[in-house]
């Protein structure tokens, strides 16, 4: 999945996995209101937070920041995820 808003990705994965905001927040060491803000687009989580959220939901995020060579503007944040397997 590639999307510019990591909060939308987190929300979609959490819901597909049948997890509440409270459970994911507790597992990732953040408050439920903070997770709600992220999912609602009220803030972009830092990379460490994304990694903790992914681990709390059993997925691994890969974050890529891309710069367009034709301009000095930074392209939107791209977030990829994949489900972790039990090894």
URBEL-V932135 format. One record per residue. N is the residue number from 1. RES is the residue in one small letter. PHI is phi in whole degrees, 0 to 359 (NA if undefined). PSI is psi in degrees with one decimal (999 if undefined). Layout:
# URBEL-V932135
n;res;phi;psi
N;RES;PHI;PSI
N;RES;PHI;PSI
This chain:
# URBEL-V932135
n;res;phi;psi
1;x;NA;131.3
2;x;238;126.2
3;x;206;149.8
4;x;280;-21.7
5;x;251;104.5
6;x;298;-27.3
7;x;298;-37.9
8;x;294;-41.8
9;x;299;-48.3
10;x;301;-46.1
11;x;298;-45.6
12;x;296;-44.4
13;x;295;-45.1
14;x;301;-45.5
15;x;293;-41.9
16;x;298;-30.9
17;x;271;0.1
18;x;70;30.0
19;x;256;142.3
20;x;277;160.9
21;x;300;-38.6
22;x;300;-45.9
23;x;295;-47.1
24;x;295;-41.0
25;x;298;-46.2
26;x;298;-44.7
27;x;295;-30.1
28;x;263;-1.0
29;x;77;31.1
30;x;230;170.2
31;x;277;154.6
32;x;297;-41.0
33;x;299;-35.1
34;x;295;-42.7
35;x;296;-41.1
36;x;300;-41.7
37;x;298;-44.1
38;x;299;-49.4
39;x;296;-30.7
40;x;275;2.3
41;x;85;12.8
42;x;277;3.9
43;x;177;150.1
44;x;259;121.8
45;x;291;149.8
46;x;286;170.6
47;x;298;-40.9
48;x;299;-40.4
49;x;294;-42.9
50;x;301;-42.2
51;x;296;-41.2
52;x;294;-41.5
53;x;297;-42.9
54;x;300;-46.7
55;x;299;-38.2
56;x;295;-25.4
57;x;255;-1.9
58;x;81;26.2
59;x;232;161.4
60;x;244;127.9
61;x;265;142.0
62;x;240;122.3
63;x;253;129.9
64;x;237;130.0
65;x;254;124.6
66;x;242;133.4
67;x;251;128.6
68;x;284;123.7
69;x;296;-21.5
70;x;279;-15.0
71;x;222;174.8
72;x;261;3.0
73;x;280;147.3
74;x;271;133.0
75;x;291;162.5
76;x;301;151.7
77;x;298;132.2
78;x;249;129.3
79;x;238;125.3
80;x;248;151.0
81;x;218;157.0
82;x;214;150.3
83;x;288;138.0
84;x;282;143.3
85;x;254;150.9
86;x;280;119.7
87;x;249;999
